């Protein structure tokens, strides 16, 4: 399969992942929970956190039975999808609603044109390190990074700190287009190579979930992943 056909397949899959019924853009709320049960707007029942799970009680759909959701587990209730979420020992209930994106007035992803030159070779230096990270809501944590990838962009050498996840490297980055031509930061995933040479395809740079809903808590790029060179490839903004 040639580059354009493969990219078009990737775009189609990405569009479904974002705009599908329970896709990324459908997140309507993230409710942080306590040990005391709370009533949440638009969600049946009362909800709290206990013993490492999210617990829903007095839910009419379940004839009053309790619903227990471990982080990542979900259930459909009264036309919405609820999903348990955990961050650093704090628990939340996420609410996904198929009409959320339309109410926010977002319906499309704007992209830079496909550019074969945006497929860049990189040299992987595998080394484990910890760096302080900050999320869009101001939450700070220590993040574990598995490698640094050296790249040549616009005639300059940049470094990309990456985290490994099931055969893929993941990173958040910003560049000279960020906040003007593109979202303030973007995400990137590419296969972990067997050796030291990787191919980083910036045509597949993608918008973080928080570009589609303010209720996500995306992690911002670490300082070394913020570049003064432009990357005019991949997804730009939500429209």
PEGI-V613481 format. One record per residue. RES is the residue in one small letter. SS is DSSP state (alpha for helix, beta for strand, coil for the rest). OMEGA is omega as a letter, one per 40 degrees, with the letter a starting at -180 (* if undefined). BURIAL is + if it has 9 or more other C-alpha atoms within 8 Angstrom, else -. Layout:
RES;SS;OMEGA;BURIAL
RES;SS;OMEGA;BURIAL
This chain:
x;coil;a;-
x;coil;a;-
x;alpha;a;-
x;alpha;i;-
x;alpha;i;-
x;alpha;i;+
x;alpha;i;+
x;alpha;i;-
x;alpha;i;-
x;alpha;i;-
x;alpha;i;-
x;alpha;i;-
x;alpha;i;-
x;alpha;i;-
x;alpha;i;+
x;alpha;a;+
x;alpha;a;+
x;alpha;a;+
x;alpha;i;+
x;coil;a;+
x;coil;i;-
x;coil;a;+
x;coil;a;+
x;alpha;a;+
x;alpha;a;+
x;alpha;a;+
x;beta;a;+
x;beta;a;+
x;beta;i;-
x;beta;a;+
x;beta;i;-
x;beta;a;-
x;coil;i;+
x;coil;i;-
x;coil;i;-
x;coil;a;-
x;coil;a;-
x;beta;i;-
x;beta;a;+
x;coil;a;+
x;coil;i;-
x;coil;a;-
x;coil;i;-
x;coil;i;+
x;coil;i;+
x;beta;a;+
x;beta;i;+
x;beta;i;+
x;beta;i;+
x;beta;i;-
x;coil;i;-
x;coil;i;-
x;beta;i;+
x;beta;a;+
x;beta;i;+
x;beta;a;+
x;beta;i;+
x;coil;a;+
x;coil;a;+
x;alpha;a;-
x;alpha;a;-
x;alpha;i;-
x;coil;i;-
x;coil;i;+
x;coil;i;-
x;coil;i;+
x;beta;a;-
x;beta;a;-
x;beta;i;+
x;coil;i;+
x;coil;a;+
x;coil;i;-
x;coil;a;-
x;beta;i;+
x;beta;i;-
x;beta;a;-
x;beta;i;+
x;coil;i;-
x;coil;i;-
x;beta;i;+
x;beta;i;+
x;beta;a;+
x;beta;i;+
x;beta;a;+
x;beta;i;+
x;beta;i;+
x;beta;i;-
x;coil;i;-
x;coil;i;-
x;beta;a;-
x;beta;i;+
x;beta;i;+
x;beta;i;+
x;beta;a;+
x;beta;i;+
x;beta;a;+
x;coil;a;+
x;coil;a;+
x;coil;a;-
x;alpha;a;+
x;alpha;i;+
x;alpha;i;-
x;alpha;i;-
x;alpha;i;-
x;coil;i;-
x;coil;a;+
x;coil;a;+
x;coil;i;-
x;beta;i;+
x;beta;a;+
x;beta;i;+
x;coil;i;+
x;coil;i;-
x;coil;a;-
x;coil;i;-
x;alpha;a;-
x;alpha;i;-
x;alpha;i;+
x;beta;a;+
x;beta;i;+
x;beta;i;+
x;beta;i;+
x;beta;a;+
x;beta;i;+
x;beta;a;+
x;beta;i;-
x;beta;a;-
x;beta;i;-
x;beta;i;-
x;beta;i;-
x;beta;i;+
x;beta;i;+
x;beta;i;+
x;beta;i;+
x;beta;a;+
x;coil;i;+
x;coil;i;-
x;coil;a;-
x;coil;i;-
x;beta;i;-
x;beta;i;-
x;beta;i;-
x;beta;i;-
x;beta;i;+
x;beta;a;+
x;beta;a;+
x;beta;i;+
x;beta;a;+
x;beta;i;+
x;beta;a;+
x;beta;i;+
x;beta;i;+
x;beta;i;+
x;coil;i;-
x;coil;a;-
x;beta;i;-
x;beta;i;-
x;beta;i;+
x;beta;a;+
x;beta;i;+
x;beta;a;+
x;beta;i;+
x;beta;a;+
x;beta;a;+
x;beta;i;-
x;coil;i;-
x;coil;i;-
x;beta;i;+
x;beta;i;+
x;beta;i;+
x;beta;i;+
x;beta;i;+
x;beta;i;+
x;beta;a;+
x;coil;a;+
x;coil;i;+
x;coil;a;+
x;beta;i;+
x;coil;i;-
x;coil;i;-
x;coil;a;-
x;beta;i;+
x;coil;a;+
x;coil;i;-
x;coil;a;+
x;beta;i;+
x;beta;a;+
x;beta;i;+
x;beta;i;+
x;beta;a;+
x;beta;i;-
x;coil;a;+
x;coil;i;-
x;coil;i;-
x;coil;a;-
x;coil;a;-
x;beta;i;+
x;beta;i;+
x;beta;a;+
x;beta;a;+
x;beta;a;+
x;alpha;i;+
x;alpha;i;+
x;alpha;i;+
x;coil;a;+
x;beta;a;+
x;beta;i;+
x;coil;i;+
x;alpha;a;+
x;alpha;i;+
x;alpha;a;+
x;coil;a;+
x;coil;i;+
x;coil;a;-
x;coil;i;+
x;coil;a;+
x;coil;a;+
x;coil;i;+
x;beta;a;+
x;coil;i;+
x;coil;i;+
x;coil;a;+
x;alpha;a;-
x;alpha;i;+
x;alpha;i;+
x;beta;a;+
x;coil;i;+
x;coil;i;-
x;coil;i;+
x;coil;i;+
x;coil;a;+
x;coil;i;-
x;coil;i;+
x;coil;a;+
x;beta;a;+
x;beta;a;+
x;beta;i;+
x;beta;i;+
x;coil;*;-
